Amino acid sequence: QVQLVESGGGLVQAGGSLRLSCAASRRTVSTSAMGWFRQAPGKEREFVASMVWTGGNTNYADSVKGRFTISRDNVKNMVYLQMNSLKPEDTAVYYCKLALTYGGVYWGQGTQVTVSS
């Protein structure tokens, strides 16, 4: 079993920056990809960014391209989301996701990001 714990959320003004962290309880031998999703109150959870584990190729939602960057630290078993030029519409609970090669999925508990106007 793998546990994911997000941290780094908080309250910032529009135009500010935050860096989210996702810590995995252990390194897996079958990681396919890791990513970030977000969910605002009353809204559906939506894709934000992902990283394919082999090679480190990244993908981003159009709404965050050029502003957010996903990265990883293999030694620390951590994934990060650097968020710059934040907008009020970025306000949501952000969740870390781990996808395994055989189809298994793990989710973190979420961390709140609030961007004031």
PyMOL CGO cylinders between C-alpha atoms (Angstrom):
from pymol import cmd
from pymol.cgo import CYLINDER

trace = [
    CYLINDER, 0.00, 0.00, 0.00, 1.22, 3.50, -0.85, 0.3, 1, 1, 1, 1, 1, 1,
    CYLINDER, 1.22, 3.50, -0.85, 0.15, 6.66, 0.97, 0.3, 1, 1, 1, 1, 1, 1,
    CYLINDER, 0.15, 6.66, 0.97, 0.34, 10.11, -0.60, 0.3, 1, 1, 1, 1, 1, 1,
    CYLINDER, 0.34, 10.11, -0.60, 0.41, 13.30, 1.48, 0.3, 1, 1, 1, 1, 1, 1,
    CYLINDER, 0.41, 13.30, 1.48, 0.07, 16.77, -0.06, 0.3, 1, 1, 1, 1, 1, 1,
    CYLINDER, 0.07, 16.77, -0.06, 1.33, 19.96, 1.55, 0.3, 1, 1, 1, 1, 1, 1,
    CYLINDER, 1.33, 19.96, 1.55, 2.14, 23.55, 0.66, 0.3, 1, 1, 1, 1, 1, 1,
    CYLINDER, 2.14, 23.55, 0.66, -1.33, 24.95, 0.13, 0.3, 1, 1, 1, 1, 1, 1,
    CYLINDER, -1.33, 24.95, 0.13, -2.41, 28.27, 1.54, 0.3, 1, 1, 1, 1, 1, 1,
    CYLINDER, -2.41, 28.27, 1.54, -3.88, 31.69, 0.88, 0.3, 1, 1, 1, 1, 1, 1,
    CYLINDER, -3.88, 31.69, 0.88, -2.23, 33.98, -1.67, 0.3, 1, 1, 1, 1, 1, 1,
    CYLINDER, -2.23, 33.98, -1.67, -3.19, 37.07, -3.62, 0.3, 1, 1, 1, 1, 1, 1,
    CYLINDER, -3.19, 37.07, -3.62, -3.72, 36.98, -7.36, 0.3, 1, 1, 1, 1, 1, 1,
    CYLINDER, -3.72, 36.98, -7.36, -0.37, 36.98, -9.13, 0.3, 1, 1, 1, 1, 1, 1,
    CYLINDER, -0.37, 36.98, -9.13, 1.36, 35.19, -6.29, 0.3, 1, 1, 1, 1, 1, 1,
    CYLINDER, 1.36, 35.19, -6.29, 3.02, 31.78, -6.18, 0.3, 1, 1, 1, 1, 1, 1,
    CYLINDER, 3.02, 31.78, -6.18, 2.83, 28.53, -4.23, 0.3, 1, 1, 1, 1, 1, 1,
    CYLINDER, 2.83, 28.53, -4.23, 4.67, 25.23, -4.42, 0.3, 1, 1, 1, 1, 1, 1,
    CYLINDER, 4.67, 25.23, -4.42, 2.73, 22.09, -3.60, 0.3, 1, 1, 1, 1, 1, 1,
    CYLINDER, 2.73, 22.09, -3.60, 4.47, 18.91, -2.50, 0.3, 1, 1, 1, 1, 1, 1,
    CYLINDER, 4.47, 18.91, -2.50, 3.32, 15.30, -2.65, 0.3, 1, 1, 1, 1, 1, 1,
    CYLINDER, 3.32, 15.30, -2.65, 5.22, 12.80, -0.53, 0.3, 1, 1, 1, 1, 1, 1,
    CYLINDER, 5.22, 12.80, -0.53, 4.90, 9.09, -1.22, 0.3, 1, 1, 1, 1, 1, 1,
    CYLINDER, 4.90, 9.09, -1.22, 5.31, 6.67, 1.66, 0.3, 1, 1, 1, 1, 1, 1,
    CYLINDER, 5.31, 6.67, 1.66, 7.64, 4.54, -0.43, 0.3, 1, 1, 1, 1, 1, 1,
    CYLINDER, 7.64, 4.54, -0.43, 9.07, 4.26, -3.91, 0.3, 1, 1, 1, 1, 1, 1,
    CYLINDER, 9.07, 4.26, -3.91, 7.03, 1.98, -6.15, 0.3, 1, 1, 1, 1, 1, 1,
    CYLINDER, 7.03, 1.98, -6.15, 8.40, -0.40, -8.76, 0.3, 1, 1, 1, 1, 1, 1,
    CYLINDER, 8.40, -0.40, -8.76, 5.47, 0.03, -11.14, 0.3, 1, 1, 1, 1, 1, 1,
    CYLINDER, 5.47, 0.03, -11.14, 4.77, 3.76, -11.33, 0.3, 1, 1, 1, 1, 1, 1,
    CYLINDER, 4.77, 3.76, -11.33, 3.24, 4.78, -14.64, 0.3, 1, 1, 1, 1, 1, 1,
    CYLINDER, 3.24, 4.78, -14.64, 2.59, 8.44, -13.93, 0.3, 1, 1, 1, 1, 1, 1,
    CYLINDER, 2.59, 8.44, -13.93, 1.95, 10.96, -11.19, 0.3, 1, 1, 1, 1, 1, 1,
    CYLINDER, 1.95, 10.96, -11.19, -0.15, 14.04, -11.42, 0.3, 1, 1, 1, 1, 1, 1,
    CYLINDER, -0.15, 14.04, -11.42, -2.17, 16.79, -9.84, 0.3, 1, 1, 1, 1, 1, 1,
    CYLINDER, -2.17, 16.79, -9.84, -5.92, 17.34, -9.93, 0.3, 1, 1, 1, 1, 1, 1,
    CYLINDER, -5.92, 17.34, -9.93, -8.06, 20.00, -8.32, 0.3, 1, 1, 1, 1, 1, 1,
    CYLINDER, -8.06, 20.00, -8.32, -11.65, 20.36, -7.19, 0.3, 1, 1, 1, 1, 1, 1,
    CYLINDER, -11.65, 20.36, -7.19, -13.54, 23.49, -6.26, 0.3, 1, 1, 1, 1, 1, 1,
    CYLINDER, -13.54, 23.49, -6.26, -16.63, 23.31, -3.99, 0.3, 1, 1, 1, 1, 1, 1,
    CYLINDER, -16.63, 23.31, -3.99, -19.60, 21.98, -5.92, 0.3, 1, 1, 1, 1, 1, 1,
    CYLINDER, -19.60, 21.98, -5.92, -17.47, 21.29, -8.99, 0.3, 1, 1, 1, 1, 1, 1,
    CYLINDER, -17.47, 21.29, -8.99, -16.07, 18.17, -10.61, 0.3, 1, 1, 1, 1, 1, 1,
    CYLINDER, -16.07, 18.17, -10.61, -12.47, 17.19, -10.03, 0.3, 1, 1, 1, 1, 1, 1,
    CYLINDER, -12.47, 17.19, -10.03, -10.34, 18.29, -12.99, 0.3, 1, 1, 1, 1, 1, 1,
    CYLINDER, -10.34, 18.29, -12.99, -6.93, 17.46, -14.37, 0.3, 1, 1, 1, 1, 1, 1,
    CYLINDER, -6.93, 17.46, -14.37, -4.13, 19.96, -13.78, 0.3, 1, 1, 1, 1, 1, 1,
    CYLINDER, -4.13, 19.96, -13.78, -0.76, 18.37, -14.61, 0.3, 1, 1, 1, 1, 1, 1,
    CYLINDER, -0.76, 18.37, -14.61, 0.91, 14.98, -14.93, 0.3, 1, 1, 1, 1, 1, 1,
    CYLINDER, 0.91, 14.98, -14.93, 4.31, 13.41, -15.42, 0.3, 1, 1, 1, 1, 1, 1,
    CYLINDER, 4.31, 13.41, -15.42, 4.99, 10.10, -17.15, 0.3, 1, 1, 1, 1, 1, 1,
    CYLINDER, 4.99, 10.10, -17.15, 7.47, 8.35, -14.89, 0.3, 1, 1, 1, 1, 1, 1,
    CYLINDER, 7.47, 8.35, -14.89, 9.65, 6.83, -17.57, 0.3, 1, 1, 1, 1, 1, 1,
    CYLINDER, 9.65, 6.83, -17.57, 11.37, 9.76, -19.23, 0.3, 1, 1, 1, 1, 1, 1,
    CYLINDER, 11.37, 9.76, -19.23, 9.61, 12.44, -17.21, 0.3, 1, 1, 1, 1, 1, 1,
    CYLINDER, 9.61, 12.44, -17.21, 7.41, 13.79, -20.00, 0.3, 1, 1, 1, 1, 1, 1,
    CYLINDER, 7.41, 13.79, -20.00, 4.81, 16.23, -18.70, 0.3, 1, 1, 1, 1, 1, 1,
    CYLINDER, 4.81, 16.23, -18.70, 1.30, 17.28, -19.63, 0.3, 1, 1, 1, 1, 1, 1,
    CYLINDER, 1.30, 17.28, -19.63, -0.72, 20.29, -18.52, 0.3, 1, 1, 1, 1, 1, 1,
    CYLINDER, -0.72, 20.29, -18.52, -4.27, 21.52, -18.68, 0.3, 1, 1, 1, 1, 1, 1,
    CYLINDER, -4.27, 21.52, -18.68, -4.61, 24.44, -21.06, 0.3, 1, 1, 1, 1, 1, 1,
    CYLINDER, -4.61, 24.44, -21.06, -5.72, 26.65, -18.19, 0.3, 1, 1, 1, 1, 1, 1,
    CYLINDER, -5.72, 26.65, -18.19, -2.37, 26.30, -16.38, 0.3, 1, 1, 1, 1, 1, 1,
    CYLINDER, -2.37, 26.30, -16.38, 0.15, 25.99, -19.23, 0.3, 1, 1, 1, 1, 1, 1,
    CYLINDER, 0.15, 25.99, -19.23, 2.96, 28.47, -18.83, 0.3, 1, 1, 1, 1, 1, 1,
    CYLINDER, 2.96, 28.47, -18.83, 2.08, 29.09, -15.18, 0.3, 1, 1, 1, 1, 1, 1,
    CYLINDER, 2.08, 29.09, -15.18, 2.38, 25.70, -13.45, 0.3, 1, 1, 1, 1, 1, 1,
    CYLINDER, 2.38, 25.70, -13.45, 5.31, 23.27, -13.51, 0.3, 1, 1, 1, 1, 1, 1,
    CYLINDER, 5.31, 23.27, -13.51, 5.31, 19.67, -12.30, 0.3, 1, 1, 1, 1, 1, 1,
    CYLINDER, 5.31, 19.67, -12.30, 8.59, 18.13, -11.17, 0.3, 1, 1, 1, 1, 1, 1,
    CYLINDER, 8.59, 18.13, -11.17, 9.90, 15.21, -9.14, 0.3, 1, 1, 1, 1, 1, 1,
    CYLINDER, 9.90, 15.21, -9.14, 12.62, 14.16, -6.73, 0.3, 1, 1, 1, 1, 1, 1,
    CYLINDER, 12.62, 14.16, -6.73, 13.28, 10.43, -7.10, 0.3, 1, 1, 1, 1, 1, 1,
    CYLINDER, 13.28, 10.43, -7.10, 15.55, 10.28, -4.06, 0.3, 1, 1, 1, 1, 1, 1,
    CYLINDER, 15.55, 10.28, -4.06, 12.94, 11.80, -1.75, 0.3, 1, 1, 1, 1, 1, 1,
    CYLINDER, 12.94, 11.80, -1.75, 9.98, 10.07, -3.45, 0.3, 1, 1, 1, 1, 1, 1,
    CYLINDER, 9.98, 10.07, -3.45, 8.27, 13.41, -3.94, 0.3, 1, 1, 1, 1, 1, 1,
    CYLINDER, 8.27, 13.41, -3.94, 6.42, 15.25, -6.67, 0.3, 1, 1, 1, 1, 1, 1,
    CYLINDER, 6.42, 15.25, -6.67, 5.95, 19.01, -6.78, 0.3, 1, 1, 1, 1, 1, 1,
    CYLINDER, 5.95, 19.01, -6.78, 3.68, 21.52, -8.44, 0.3, 1, 1, 1, 1, 1, 1,
    CYLINDER, 3.68, 21.52, -8.44, 5.12, 25.01, -8.77, 0.3, 1, 1, 1, 1, 1, 1,
    CYLINDER, 5.12, 25.01, -8.77, 2.25, 27.44, -9.30, 0.3, 1, 1, 1, 1, 1, 1,
    CYLINDER, 2.25, 27.44, -9.30, 3.02, 30.95, -10.52, 0.3, 1, 1, 1, 1, 1, 1,
    CYLINDER, 3.02, 30.95, -10.52, 0.83, 33.86, -11.59, 0.3, 1, 1, 1, 1, 1, 1,
    CYLINDER, 0.83, 33.86, -11.59, -2.05, 32.44, -9.61, 0.3, 1, 1, 1, 1, 1, 1,
    CYLINDER, -2.05, 32.44, -9.61, -5.59, 33.49, -10.46, 0.3, 1, 1, 1, 1, 1, 1,
    CYLINDER, -5.59, 33.49, -10.46, -8.77, 33.41, -8.35, 0.3, 1, 1, 1, 1, 1, 1,
    CYLINDER, -8.77, 33.41, -8.35, -10.08, 30.61, -10.59, 0.3, 1, 1, 1, 1, 1, 1,
    CYLINDER, -10.08, 30.61, -10.59, -7.18, 28.44, -9.39, 0.3, 1, 1, 1, 1, 1, 1,
    CYLINDER, -7.18, 28.44, -9.39, -8.85, 28.27, -5.97, 0.3, 1, 1, 1, 1, 1, 1,
    CYLINDER, -8.85, 28.27, -5.97, -9.54, 24.61, -5.18, 0.3, 1, 1, 1, 1, 1, 1,
    CYLINDER, -9.54, 24.61, -5.18, -8.44, 21.61, -3.19, 0.3, 1, 1, 1, 1, 1, 1,
    CYLINDER, -8.44, 21.61, -3.19, -5.45, 20.11, -4.98, 0.3, 1, 1, 1, 1, 1, 1,
    CYLINDER, -5.45, 20.11, -4.98, -4.96, 16.35, -4.99, 0.3, 1, 1, 1, 1, 1, 1,
    CYLINDER, -4.96, 16.35, -4.99, -1.91, 14.27, -5.82, 0.3, 1, 1, 1, 1, 1, 1,
    CYLINDER, -1.91, 14.27, -5.82, -2.48, 11.12, -7.90, 0.3, 1, 1, 1, 1, 1, 1,
    CYLINDER, -2.48, 11.12, -7.90, -0.31, 8.05, -8.41, 0.3, 1, 1, 1, 1, 1, 1,
    CYLINDER, -0.31, 8.05, -8.41, -1.06, 5.72, -11.32, 0.3, 1, 1, 1, 1, 1, 1,
    CYLINDER, -1.06, 5.72, -11.32, 0.54, 2.29, -11.49, 0.3, 1, 1, 1, 1, 1, 1,
    CYLINDER, 0.54, 2.29, -11.49, 1.36, 0.36, -14.65, 0.3, 1, 1, 1, 1, 1, 1,
    CYLINDER, 1.36, 0.36, -14.65, -1.24, -2.33, -13.94, 0.3, 1, 1, 1, 1, 1, 1,
    CYLINDER, -1.24, -2.33, -13.94, -4.03, 0.21, -13.44, 0.3, 1, 1, 1, 1, 1, 1,
    CYLINDER, -4.03, 0.21, -13.44, -3.97, 0.82, -9.71, 0.3, 1, 1, 1, 1, 1, 1,
    CYLINDER, -3.97, 0.82, -9.71, -4.58, 4.38, -8.52, 0.3, 1, 1, 1, 1, 1, 1,
    CYLINDER, -4.58, 4.38, -8.52, -3.78, 6.18, -5.27, 0.3, 1, 1, 1, 1, 1, 1,
    CYLINDER, -3.78, 6.18, -5.27, -4.94, 9.62, -4.16, 0.3, 1, 1, 1, 1, 1, 1,
    CYLINDER, -4.94, 9.62, -4.16, -3.68, 12.00, -1.50, 0.3, 1, 1, 1, 1, 1, 1,
    CYLINDER, -3.68, 12.00, -1.50, -5.94, 13.73, 1.00, 0.3, 1, 1, 1, 1, 1, 1,
    CYLINDER, -5.94, 13.73, 1.00, -5.75, 17.11, -0.71, 0.3, 1, 1, 1, 1, 1, 1,
    CYLINDER, -5.75, 17.11, -0.71, -4.42, 20.55, 0.19, 0.3, 1, 1, 1, 1, 1, 1,
    CYLINDER, -4.42, 20.55, 0.19, -6.39, 23.80, -0.03, 0.3, 1, 1, 1, 1, 1, 1,
    CYLINDER, -6.39, 23.80, -0.03, -5.25, 26.58, -2.33, 0.3, 1, 1, 1, 1, 1, 1,
    CYLINDER, -5.25, 26.58, -2.33, -7.10, 29.88, -2.10, 0.3, 1, 1, 1, 1, 1, 1,
    CYLINDER, -7.10, 29.88, -2.10, -6.31, 32.81, -4.38, 0.3, 1, 1, 1, 1, 1, 1,
    CYLINDER, -6.31, 32.81, -4.38, -7.83, 36.16, -3.45, 0.3, 1, 1, 1, 1, 1, 1,
    CYLINDER, -7.83, 36.16, -3.45, -8.61, 38.90, -5.95, 0.3, 1, 1, 1, 1, 1, 1,
]
cmd.load_cgo(trace, "trace")
